[in-house]
Amino acid sequence: MIDSAGMMSALLDSCPGFGSTYAAFLAEWHHESEKPYYLALADFSRYLIARLEAGDRQQLDAAFQTIERLHTEGDHYVREAATIGILESLQNTHLHESTNPQQFVAFLRPVSLRYWRKVEDFWSNGTVITDD
């Protein structure tokens, strides 16, 4: 089962270009025993949006393969973080300048796509996001 530390390791393994941003996050929060990983996941989402802007399909494919693993192999915290920390951030239109959130749908795997739709349903209809 992937825990929060394993989550960040998996993301870095699939997206080594995110390493310097994550290192800066760790340096900023070095004094905290429990890191605010959701802030790092927001940075990761911005990284993925930049990769989308650059047309880096290979990096996006690797990232979304890992996001699927977080949804299928993660503990409760990791599954929730993958949904709220990553997928919801990717849907935030304020983070997109020359792209749009729907461009990510092509990269989603089956479980991640289900959670992507749950986030959309939450914002459209107020439906609570649940683990199935």
N, C-alpha and C positions, 0 to 999 in steps of 0.2 A: 504494500500500500504506500502510495506517495504522500509524504507529509509536506509541510510548508517549506522546509529546507530543500527537500527533494524536488519540490515544484520549481524553485528558482534554479536549481542545478539543471533540471530537464530543459527549462527554457533557454538557459545559457548554452547548453549542449547543441540545441537546435538552431540557435541564433547567436553565434559568437560575436557578431557585430554589436550586440546589445551590452557586451561585457564592460565597456568603459562607463556607460551610463549606470549600470548596476554597481560598479566599483565606487562611483561617486555617491550613490545612495547609501552603500555600506559605510563609507567614510563619514557621511553626514549623520548617520544614526548609530555610529559605533558604540555610543554610551548607553544605548537601550538594549536590555536583555531580550525583549520581544520586539522585533522589527515590525514597523507598519508596512507589511508587504503589499497592501492595497495601493500605496503610493508608488511602489516599484512597478506594480502591474499597470498602473496608469501610464507610467513612463514606457513600459513595454508596448502598450497599445499605441502610443504615439510613434514608437519605433516601427510598428507594423504599418501604420498609416504612411509613414515615410517610405517604407519598402513598397507599398502599393503605388505611391506617387512615382517611384523610380521604376516601376514595372518589374520588380524583382520576384517573379513568380516562383522561382526555386526556393528562395528564402521563405516566402509566404507558405508554400506547400509544406516545408519542414516545420514551420511554426504551428500550422494548424494540425499537423499530425501529432505534435506534442500536446496541443490544447485538447485534442480528442483523448489522448492518454490521461490527461489530468481529469477529464470527466469520467473516464472508465476505470482508472486505477487509483484515483486520489481518495484521501480520507474526506470526511464531510467538509472540513475547512477548505481543502484544495478544490473540491468540486464547486463549492460556492464561490470561491475566489476566481476560478476559471470563468464562471458565468457572470458574476457581478463585477469582478475586477478587470476582466479582459473583454468578454463579449459585450457587456453593457457599455464599456468605454468606447469600443469600436463603433457602436451605434450612435455615439454622441456626435451629432452633425457639427457642433461647434469646434470639434477637433479636425475636421476635414476642410481643406481649402480648395483643392483641385480634384478631390475624389468624393465618393459618397459611400456610406456604409454598406449599401447593397452589393457593392463590388466584392465584398468579402464572402458573400454567400457561396460563390463558386469554389472556395477553398475549404469550406466546412465539411467535416465528416458527419456521419449520421447522428451520433449522440450530441455533438456540438451544435448541429443544425436544430435539433429539437430544443436545446436550451436557448439558442438564438431566437427561435420563434416564441419561446416563453417570455423572453425579455421584451420582445415586440408586443406581445399580448398584455404584459404588465403595463407598459406605457400607453397602449391604446385603450385597454378595458379595465385596468386595475386588478387583473387577475394575479393572485399571489403566485410567485415562482416556487414550485415545490420540486423535491427530488422524487423521481419515480423509481 
